[in-house]
Structures are given as C-alpha cells and as structure tokens.
Amino acid sequence: GLPFEILHSDAFARRTYERMYERVRESGDDWILDGTFHEREWVDRFRRLDDLRIVSLRASLATCLRRNRVREDPI
C-alpha cells in the first residue's frame, strides 16, 4: 500500500546505472529498480544506500534471449 516509483535501465541509452543512482539518491521516494546490475561496482554502490532491499531474479539464457527479442527498443 505504499507509493513507489519504477525505474527501468532501458530508460537510459548511456551512463545507465550512474543516472539511476543519481535519481534514487537525490529523491526521497521509494523505488523499484529494474536492471541487470551486471557490474559489481554498481551493486555495491546501491547497497550503500539507506533502507535498501534487493530482490534478485534469475532466468535461463534461453529465456533471456527470447525476452530480448520481443522487447521494445530503449529510449
């Protein structure tokens, strides 16, 4: 029942995680972030934020490739 913002990594063409981090850090809102966070540096940086919960979802390579084929082009 609490309000939150959703931020998807596909919303950014460049400096994706840097821009996501800036937006979350500067805001007082609660967020759901959707991204791969494939670089440990960014996982560690986000983990240093206050009141953080991380939920990791995994999918097989075949599922990821299938999903990528049907996705819209990033903005």
C-alpha positions as CSV (number, residue, x, y, z in Angstrom):
1,G,0.0,0.0,0.0
2,L,3.0,2.4,-0.1
3,P,3.7,4.6,-3.1
4,F,6.8,4.0,-5.1
5,E,8.5,4.9,-8.4
6,I,9.6,2.4,-11.0
7,L,12.9,3.0,-12.9
8,H,14.0,0.7,-15.7
9,S,17.5,0.6,-17.0
10,D,16.1,0.6,-20.6
11,A,15.0,4.2,-20.0
12,F,18.7,5.3,-20.4
13,A,20.8,5.0,-23.5
14,R,24.1,6.0,-21.8
15,R,25.5,6.2,-18.2
16,T,22.6,3.9,-17.2
17,Y,23.5,3.0,-13.6
18,E,25.1,6.3,-12.9
19,R,21.9,8.1,-13.8
20,M,19.7,5.6,-12.0
21,Y,21.8,6.0,-8.9
22,E,21.7,9.8,-9.0
23,R,17.9,9.8,-9.4
24,V,17.4,7.4,-6.5
25,R,19.9,9.1,-4.2
26,E,18.6,12.6,-4.8
27,S,14.9,11.6,-4.4
28,G,13.1,11.0,-1.1
29,D,10.8,8.5,-2.9
30,D,10.7,4.7,-2.7
31,W,11.9,2.9,-5.8
32,I,11.7,-0.3,-7.7
33,L,14.7,-0.6,-10.0
34,D,14.8,-3.0,-12.9
35,G,18.1,-3.8,-14.4
36,T,20.8,-6.4,-14.7
37,F,23.3,-4.7,-12.4
38,H,25.9,-6.9,-14.1
39,E,28.9,-4.8,-12.7
40,R,29.7,-5.4,-9.1
41,E,30.6,-1.7,-8.6
42,W,27.0,-0.7,-9.1
43,V,25.6,-3.4,-6.9
44,D,27.9,-2.3,-4.1
45,R,27.1,1.4,-4.7
46,F,23.4,0.8,-4.5
47,R,23.8,-1.4,-1.4
48,R,25.3,1.6,0.5
49,L,22.0,3.5,0.2
50,D,19.8,3.5,3.3
51,D,16.8,1.2,3.7
52,L,17.6,-1.0,0.7
53,R,16.0,-4.3,-0.2
54,I,17.4,-6.4,-3.1
55,V,15.4,-9.0,-4.9
56,S,17.3,-11.0,-7.5
57,L,15.5,-12.9,-10.2
58,R,17.3,-15.3,-12.4
59,A,16.3,-16.7,-15.8
60,S,18.0,-19.2,-18.1
61,L,20.0,-17.9,-21.1
62,A,17.3,-19.1,-23.5
63,T,14.6,-17.2,-21.6
64,C,16.7,-14.0,-21.6
65,L,17.4,-14.2,-25.3
66,R,13.7,-14.9,-26.0
67,R,12.6,-11.9,-23.9
68,N,15.2,-9.6,-25.5
69,R,13.9,-10.4,-29.0
70,V,10.4,-9.2,-28.1
71,R,11.4,-6.1,-26.1
72,E,10.9,-2.6,-27.4
73,D,13.9,-0.5,-28.4
74,P,15.3,1.6,-25.5
75,I,14.5,5.2,-25.4
